[in-house]
């Protein structure tokens, strides 16, 4: 009779939990020191791209100053810090942001916070610098907390910023954000009473309601849902709350077994569709006025049908889903919403089209692999449509803004004296760029030192498009990045 085999499983060695804590703390200290080094480098970069001019008007982050001698569309100086901080070259933001793997939208406030702390909050700046030395890190001000403080003090007067700096510096490393906010509010009341009064008067004007159709920081942009947020008048908010609660209860009574939170989100959509059926003109309103009004249907779906080789091959071979060539997403049974970052299934599109009062617009199928060109600088609609559908976002490194509405840039500059048939305006020689990214590609920056061996008169961004559709960018200081449908890859 065969004896059953006995397997011997060795227990893993016991972990030294004390050593694990020591490792974690050492890594955190090294990370804090690295963040300080990076933050100081950003401040040094900003100081290297200023002409010593300081700003005094109080305005929003990124206020720019007119220079009568500046080239239209060229570099300009921005007020990224508060009154008294130096103005900084706009074009320098693009290169430092790319070097840090950030979009310009993310790099601009980083530079602004560094300027604000170094030039207007010197005591807090010294507390930040203490984070580079492990011996003084316990009482150092972390970079992330310092940036939150800088964002609050940027609109203060010079006296108000100094008041916050003097009172907050000794306890900044342990002060809570409500404490900081109260101190900033006191500085406004003490040194800028007119602003305090205007802030109270403008509170109602600050109300808003936003549907984030392009949620850049969404945790999961592929789920077909988007966040909604806003600030309302208290009475309006209570009315909305009651209406949502009532419709959510109606859905439950009608047999919907979803959770309450899900039913509440569905209720908002039901309220929106009901609103589009209201007659806001009344029985006695002018008939011609009502007829000429722009009444939007409850839902409008514009369908572009694309069929890629990858989708066909994957479907026929049974090897699994293919890759969407426009977005890099996996799956052949997916649809893409052009005005959002969401990917949804074809079943969801089918349900939308079946909904009551839906207007469906079907666009002709476009072959995005076809080369289309004209011998003219102006871009025909048939070419612009193909370029934006083939590249649905800005082609600049780390930028994800939707291509619809952006500039279309000639990658190789258009030459009016080119030979006939050259086709310089073509689907292969155009790329969607944000206006700012278009400007840094077109105009050199007059500020900052030229990199060794470069032409000091041509400090601009350059790029080309390879046969696979990848955009390869080179910055004025030689940073190289590749941008394709999956994102940005640093090359140097």
C-alpha positions, 0 to 999 in steps of 0.5 A: 500500500502506497504511503501518502507523501508528506509535504514540509512547508518551511515557515518564512523567517521572522521579520525584524519589525524594528528594522522595517520602521527604521528603513521606512523612516530613513527612506522618508527622510531621504525623500524629504531631502530630495524634495527640498533639493528639487524645490530649490532648483525650481526657485533657482531656475525661476530666478535665472529667468527674470529681469529683476522686475517685480509685480505690484498689482494683486491678481490671479496666478499667472497674470501677465504684463504687457510689453510694448516691445515684445514680439506678438505671441512671443515670450512674456513675463508672468506674475506668479508670486504676490506683490513684490515678487519678481516677474518670471519668463513664461517660456521657462515654465515649459522646459522646467515642467518637462524636465520634472515630468509635469504638464505646464498646468502642474509646473506653473503653480510649483514655480509660483509657490517657490517664488512666493516662499523665497521672495515673500516668506523668507522665514518659512523658506528657511524652515523649508531648507532645514528639510535638506539636513537630517539633523534638522528635519524634525522641525523643518517645514515639508515642501507640500505644507509650505506650498499650501501656505504659499497658495493662501498668501499669494494675494496678500499685500507685502505687509500681510505676507510678512505678518503671516511669515513672522507669526507662522514660521516658529510653528509652521511644521505643526500648525494645521491648515485651519490655523493657517487660514485663520491667520491669512484671514486676519492678515487680510482684515488688518492690512487690506480691509477693502479686499476683505469687504470685497471678498464678502460682497463677492461671495455670492458671485463665486457660486458655480456648478461644474460637470467635469467632462475632462477630469484630469485627476479622475481616479479611473477615467475608463469607467464612463462616469464623471465627477460633478461639483459646485457651490450653491446658495443655501436655499438652492442647495436645499431645494436640489437636495429635496428634489434628488431625494424625492426622485431617488425614492421614486426610482426605488418605488418603481423597482430600481434596486440600486444603492441609495447613492447610485439612485441619487446620481441617477436622479440628477440625470432624470431632473436634467432631462425633465428640465429640457421639456419645460416651456420657459417662455409661457403662453403669452411669449413672443412666438418668433422669439421662442422659435429662434431660441436655441433649445437643446434636446435632452441628449445629443449623440454624435457617432464616429465609426472607426474600425482598426486593423487590430480590432479586425485581426483580434476578432478573427483570430480569437487572440483577445482584444486589440489596441485602440490606435488613437488612445492606446487602450485595450479592447475592441468592444469599446467606444471613446467619448471625444469631449471626455477622457472616458471610455465606454462600451458599445452597449452604453452607446446603444442605450444612450441612442435608445433613450427618449428625446435623443438626437443621433447624428451619424458621421461618415466613416473616415479612413485615418490612414489616408494621406490628404494634402493641399498646397495652401497654408489654410487647413481645410475642414477635411484635413483638420477633422482627420488630424484631430480624430487621429490625435485626440489630445495635444501633442506636447509632452505631458499635455492631455487637453482635447484636440477639439478647439486647439491650434493645428501646427505645421510641424515643418513650417509652411513655405509659401514658395514651395514647389507645386504638389509639395503638400505642406498642409497635410495630415502628416505635417499637422499636429494639435497644440495648445496655444501656449505650446504652439507659441514656445515652438514658434518663438525663442525665449529671450531670457536665461542662459543659452546651453553650451554649443547652442545658437543663442538666437534660436532658443525654441522647442523643436519636434518631428513626427516619425512614420509611426505617428510618434512626436519627438520633441527637443527643448532649448536645453536638449531635453528630448521626449517622445509623445504617442497615444500612450503618453510621454516618454523621456528620452534624455 
